[in-house]
Amino acid sequence: MKTLVVIGYVWPEPDSSAAGSRMLQLLAVFREEGFRIIFASPAEESSHAPDLRDAGIEPVAIRLNCSSFNDWIGGIRPDVVMFDRFMMEEQFGWRVEEACPEALRLLDMEDMHSLRDARHRALRQNRSVVPEDLNSELAYREVAAILRCDLTLVISEVEMQWLTQVLPVPEDILCYSPFMIAPDRRPLVPLSQRQHFVSIGNFRHAPNWDAVLQLKELWPQIRARLPQAECHIYGAYPPPKATQLHHPKSGFLVKGWADSATDVISNARVMLAPLRFGAGLKGKLLEAACLGTPAVTTPIGAEGMYGDAEMPASVCDSDQDFVEAAVALYQDDSHWHALSQCGPVVMESRFSVDIHGQRLKDRLNHLMNGRTGQSTLPFLSGMLRHHYLKSSKYMSQWIEAKNRLRDEEAE
């Protein structure tokens, strides 16, 4: 049996973030392809993460900057190692290189961190993003991790364009791997049984928190025209600064954790997502469309979601347009029904697991069948691995020695 080791930044929480859902979608593809899957992470265990054993995945807790990792992964001798976000490749890539150099190395970007960071910096400076914004340390690190790996999974078509047209990344080491969903034939909740607006997103994700603050600013204008409507804010890990925004008198209700994101979205009349920066794909908009809940969002929110298809959302460039669209969609039943009905169709055509899962399988098989060892690495990738191996190795060994000394002194 082929073996995949995944080194996760965190334990997957599908009910807390789109990243957690997509990770489980990817692992399901590997399971279908006959892989034994071991999921390892240096993160603390979370009570909100499902038991991976139920999905046939073996969970393992690992330590950072510890040589025992080399012995552990060397003993497994995996066929494939997948790093969850480029930071995990930075921390563990050189150890994988030493312990199992023949393993195929994948990087799952989750989203393009350097693009999200560039957009955040541009927003704070009240300007648009330009290609030069990616001349940053974060971009250098992220692209270097991509070039050190055999294949990188990219979630968005727009990020594929940034990587290949703005940055020097060859397209043949990238694989477009968005959300992967199966057809869902459940009937949609009718409009007559829906009420209020909903917004949802993990509060630990900076773009989501910024969107909540935006909603707080825009809500009085919406409420003035829809005095019976409420805005329900859901999300994992709500901090005190978020719960302090709770204001029942104005209909702005910070609910926090949702027992079921499906229930709260499917029973809402309209999804609001005023995202001003970010990257990747938006799980909240995917789920809203699949459940027939029309959305009002921004170009950042809609990026990579709908392609050339009819959009199950109103996309707005300005705050005033956002307010007008939210009110209109809430009041116009015919417009609401048009967007509601097209949502599931568009999402199934855009993110079919049959299409995208098969593409990933084909790329994996091509690499595994044609790979003959490290000598096949492109020169640039080999050079980056060489220098990175030396610098990261000695830094990690220094931290390991420092931690060992601290532990000995504590005893």
Salt bridges, closest charged atoms under 4 A:
GLU32 OE1 - LYS361 NZ 2.83
ASP51 OD1 - ARG53 NH1 3.22
GLU58 OE2 - ARG36 NE 2.80
ASP84 OD2 - ARG85 NH1 2.99
GLU89 OE2 - ARG105 NH2 3.14
GLU89 OE1 - ARG148 NH2 2.80
GLU90 OE1 - ARG141 NH2 2.68
GLU97 OE1 - ARG105 NH1 2.68
GLU97 OE1 - ARG385 NH1 3.06
GLU98 OE2 - LYS393 NZ 3.00
ASP108 OD1 - ARG22 NH1 2.83
GLU110 OE1 - ARG22 NH1 3.70
ASP111 OD1 - HIS113 ND1 3.75
ASP111 OD1 - ARG116 NH2 2.95
ASP117 OD2 - ARG121 NE 2.98
ASP133 OD1 - ARG127 NH2 2.85
GLU142 OE2 - HIS113 ND1 3.37
ASP150 OD1 - ARG371 NH2 3.35
ASP150 OD2 - ARG385 NH2 3.80
GLU157 OE1 - ARG350 NH2 2.84
ASP184 OD2 - ARG186 NH2 2.58
ASP210 OD1 - ARG276 NH2 2.78
GLU230 OE1 - HIS196 NE2 3.56
GLU230 OE1 - HIS232 NE2 2.73
GLU303 OE2 - ARG119 NH2 2.52
GLU324 OE2 - ARG225 NH1 2.79
ASP333 OD1 - ARG269 NH2 3.15
GLU348 OE1 - ARG185 NH1 3.11
GLU400 OE1 - ARG95 NH2 3.80
ASP407 OD1 - ARG406 NH2 3.59
